Amino acid sequence: MADFVSPSIISFSDILPIEDQCSPYFLHHSNHHGSVIDRSFLLGLSIRNKIGFVNGAIKTPIACDPLNDAWIQCNNFIVPWLLHLISPPIASTDYVFHFLNGLNDTYSALRSKIVIMKPFPSLDEVYNLAVERNHKRVLESRLVFCLR
């Protein structure tokens, strides 16, 4: 007589980590890039049990480890989240420096002031500062002309 194993009796050791909802290797269908970006990044990672991939608690498995492919897949979901959060400030900083470098020498004092500002201003803020400086310069030149 053949041994029969009831499908309702499954040992926890029989569940693959990628199928276990408590495992950080588990990817739920809602784990797409846009679902975490709108919320706090760390909270989103914690809720999805993925924070160990970011803080180093879950090490990269060796290539022959059965979890290596699952680790790569989870990592490939997390990296775009990080890039989306990091890239806009970095891109904004690059645009600010390009804008400042394009200003003529009459804005050198403003340029020096902006470069040391903390927090670093956005491109819109820098543009507004440059417009204000330009209006002030125009008014000063009109005043000097009128006084002559």
Phi, psi and chi 1 to 4 in degrees:
 res  aa     phi    psi   chi1   chi2   chi3   chi4
   1 MET       -  133.8 -176.5  169.7 -178.0      -
   2 ALA   -78.6  146.4      -      -      -      -
   3 ASP   -72.2  136.7  -68.4  -27.0      -      -
   4 PHE  -117.2  128.2  176.5   74.4      -      -
   5 VAL  -110.5  123.7  177.6      -      -      -
   6 SER   -65.4  133.9  169.6      -      -      -
   7 PRO   -65.6  -19.0    5.7   -7.5      -      -
   8 SER   -81.9  -12.6   62.9      -      -      -
   9 ILE  -104.9  102.4  -58.4  173.5      -      -
  10 ILE  -124.5  130.2  -62.1  175.4      -      -
  11 SER   -74.1  145.0  163.9      -      -      -
  12 PHE   -60.7  -27.2  -75.8  109.0      -      -
  13 SER   -71.1  -17.4   63.3      -      -      -
  14 ASP   -82.5  -14.0  -66.7  -21.1      -      -
  15 ILE   -86.5  125.5  -60.9  174.9      -      -
  16 LEU   -71.3  145.9  -64.4  172.4      -      -
  17 PRO   -57.9  -31.0  -24.2   32.1      -      -
  18 ILE   -75.5  -11.8   59.8  173.6      -      -
  19 GLU  -104.8  -13.3  -64.2  171.3  -10.6      -
  20 ASP   -84.1  116.2 -180.0    3.7      -      -
  21 GLN   -63.3  -18.6  -67.6 -176.1   11.4      -
  22 CYS   -87.2   -9.0  -64.5      -      -      -
  23 SER   -85.1  140.7  169.0      -      -      -
  24 PRO   -66.7  -15.9   18.4  -26.4      -      -
  25 TYR   -80.6   -9.6  -67.9  101.7      -      -
  26 PHE   -75.2  129.6  176.0   75.8      -      -
  27 LEU  -112.6  115.1  -74.9  174.4      -      -
  28 HIS   -81.4  155.0 -169.6  -92.0      -      -
  29 HIS   -61.4  -21.2   64.5   83.4      -      -
  30 SER   -86.5   -1.8   70.1      -      -      -
  31 ASN   -80.8   67.2  -75.8   -7.9      -      -
  32 HIS  -109.8  166.8   54.4   83.1      -      -
  33 HIS   -61.5  -34.6  -59.2  160.7      -      -
  34 GLY   -79.9  -14.2      -      -      -      -
  35 SER   -77.2  -23.6   65.5      -      -      -
  36 VAL  -100.6  -25.5  173.4      -      -      -
  37 ILE   -60.2  -34.3  -68.3  168.3      -      -
  38 ASP   -74.8  -16.2  -63.2  -30.0      -      -
  39 ARG  -108.2  173.9  -66.8  178.6 -129.2  130.2
  40 SER   -57.1  130.7  167.7      -      -      -
  41 PHE   -60.2  -50.0 -179.4   69.6      -      -
  42 LEU   -66.1  -36.7  -68.7  176.1      -      -
  43 LEU   -63.3  -43.2 -179.7   60.8      -      -
  44 GLY   -61.1  -41.6      -      -      -      -
  45 LEU   -66.2  -41.2  -73.9  174.9      -      -
  46 SER   -63.6  -44.4  177.6      -      -      -
  47 ILE   -60.3  -38.0  -70.4  168.5      -      -
  48 ARG   -89.4    7.0  -73.8  171.4  173.2   76.1
  49 ASN    59.4   38.1 -160.9   17.6      -      -
  50 LYS  -116.4    2.4  -57.3  -72.1 -174.3  -94.2
  51 ILE   -63.2  -27.7 -157.4  157.5      -      -
  52 GLY   -62.8  -24.2      -      -      -      -
  53 PHE   -71.8  -28.8  -70.9   93.5      -      -
  54 VAL   -90.5  -41.4  175.5      -      -      -
  55 ASN   -87.2    0.5   68.5   13.2      -      -
  56 GLY    89.4    0.0      -      -      -      -
  57 ALA   -66.1  -32.0      -      -      -      -
  58 ILE  -102.1  106.1  -60.1  174.1      -      -
  59 LYS   -77.9  155.7  -55.7  -70.4 -176.2 -155.4
  60 THR   -67.4  121.6  -51.2      -      -      -
  61 PRO   -68.4  155.2  -12.3   23.1      -      -
  62 ILE   -66.6  160.1   59.1  174.0      -      -
  63 ALA   -58.5  -33.3      -      -      -      -
  64 CYS   -86.5   -3.8   61.1      -      -      -
  65 ASP   -70.1  134.9 -170.8  -42.5      -      -
  66 PRO   -60.2  -22.0  -14.4   20.9      -      -
  67 LEU   -85.5   -4.9  -69.6  176.0      -      -
  68 ASN   -59.3  -46.8 -173.3   50.1      -      -
  69 ASP   -63.8  -40.2  -71.4  -19.2      -      -
  70 ALA   -66.0  -38.4      -      -      -      -
  71 TRP   -63.4  -44.1 -172.2   93.5      -      -
  72 ILE   -61.5  -42.9  -69.2  170.2      -      -
  73 GLN   -63.1  -46.4 -174.4  179.6   19.9      -
  74 CYS   -64.0  -42.9  -70.9      -      -      -
  75 ASN   -60.9  -39.0 -170.6   58.9      -      -
  76 ASN   -67.4  -21.8  -71.3  -17.7      -      -
  77 PHE   -80.0  -35.4  -88.5   95.4      -      -
  78 ILE   -78.4  -38.2  -67.3  168.1      -      -
  79 VAL   -57.4  -45.5  168.3      -      -      -
  80 PRO   -62.7  -33.2  -24.0   33.3      -      -
  81 TRP   -60.6  -47.1  -65.8  -20.6      -      -
  82 LEU   -62.5  -46.5  -77.7  169.8      -      -
  83 LEU   -62.1  -38.2  -68.9  176.0      -      -
  84 HIS   -64.6  -37.6 -178.1   78.7      -      -
  85 LEU   -76.4  -34.3  -68.2  173.2      -      -
  86 ILE   -86.8  -37.7  -66.0  170.2      -      -
  87 SER   -60.5  -45.1  -65.7      -      -      -
  88 PRO   -57.8  -45.1  -26.9   35.6      -      -
  89 PRO   -63.4  -38.9  -21.0   31.0      -      -
  90 ILE   -66.6  -44.2  -68.5  171.8      -      -
  91 ALA   -62.0  -40.8      -      -      -      -
  92 SER   -61.3  -43.0  175.4      -      -      -
  93 THR   -60.9  -44.5  -58.1      -      -      -
  94 ASP   -60.1  -42.7  -72.3  -16.4      -      -
  95 TYR   -64.6  -38.0  -70.7  132.4      -      -
  96 VAL   -62.5  -45.6  167.0      -      -      -
  97 PHE   -65.0  -38.9  -80.4  109.4      -      -
  98 HIS   -62.4  -42.6  -76.2  -66.7      -      -
  99 PHE   -62.8  -47.9  178.0   77.8      -      -
 100 LEU   -62.3  -39.4  -68.0  174.8      -      -
 101 ASN   -66.4  -24.7  -73.2  -26.7      -      -
 102 GLY   -81.5  -12.7      -      -      -      -
 103 LEU   -74.4  147.8  -65.4  175.2      -      -
 104 ASN   -78.4  177.5   62.4   34.0      -      -
 105 ASP   -65.2  -19.7  -70.6  -20.2      -      -
 106 THR   -66.4  -14.9   58.6      -      -      -
 107 TYR  -102.6   15.0  -65.5   94.1      -      -
 108 SER   -62.3  -38.5   62.0      -      -      -
 109 ALA   -65.3  -42.6      -      -      -      -
 110 LEU   -63.6  -42.9  177.3   65.8      -      -
 111 ARG   -57.7  -46.7 -173.3 -178.1  -57.6  124.1
 112 SER   -63.0  -40.0  -62.2      -      -      -
 113 LYS   -64.0  -44.0  177.3 -176.7  170.9 -175.5
 114 ILE   -66.3  -41.0  -71.4  170.4      -      -
 115 VAL   -61.5  -29.0  169.1      -      -      -
 116 ILE   -99.3    2.6   61.8  170.1      -      -
 117 MET   -67.2  140.5  -70.5  175.2   81.3      -
 118 LYS  -131.4  126.4  -65.2 -158.3 -171.4 -108.3
 119 PRO   -68.6  156.7   27.5  -32.1      -      -
 120 PHE   -64.0  130.7 -162.5   75.1      -      -
 121 PRO   -73.4  157.8   26.3  -32.6      -      -
 122 SER   -77.2  169.2   68.8      -      -      -
 123 LEU   -61.0  -39.7 -178.3   58.3      -      -
 124 ASP   -61.3  -43.2  -72.0  -21.6      -      -
 125 GLU   -64.9  -41.0  -67.5  167.3  -35.0      -
 126 VAL   -65.7  -42.3  170.5      -      -      -
 127 TYR   -60.8  -44.8  176.3   77.3      -      -
 128 ASN   -62.4  -39.2  -71.7  -28.2      -      -
 129 LEU   -63.4  -40.2  -70.4  169.8      -      -
 130 ALA   -67.0  -40.3      -      -      -      -
 131 VAL   -64.0  -44.6  168.0      -      -      -
 132 GLU   -60.0  -43.7  -73.3  174.6   20.4      -
 133 ARG   -62.9  -39.7  176.4   64.2 -171.7  113.7
 134 ASN   -65.1  -44.3 -175.1   53.4      -      -
 135 HIS   -61.4  -41.7  -74.7  -58.9      -      -
 136 LYS   -63.1  -42.3 -176.6  177.3  177.7 -176.6
 137 ARG   -64.1  -41.2 -168.8  174.8   55.4   83.4
 138 VAL   -64.2  -45.2  168.4      -      -      -
 139 LEU   -62.8  -41.0  -69.9  174.1      -      -
 140 GLU   -63.5  -40.6  -72.7  171.7   -9.6      -
 141 SER   -68.9  -33.9   66.7      -      -      -
 142 ARG   -68.9  -39.1  -74.0 -176.6 -176.0  165.8
 143 LEU   -63.9  -44.0 -178.5   62.5      -      -
 144 VAL   -63.2  -40.1  168.6      -      -      -
 145 PHE   -64.4  -40.9 -179.2   74.7      -      -
 146 CYS   -69.1  -31.2  -69.9      -      -      -
 147 LEU   -77.9  -12.7  -67.1  175.2      -      -
 148 ARG   -78.0      -  -72.2 -174.3 -175.0  177.0
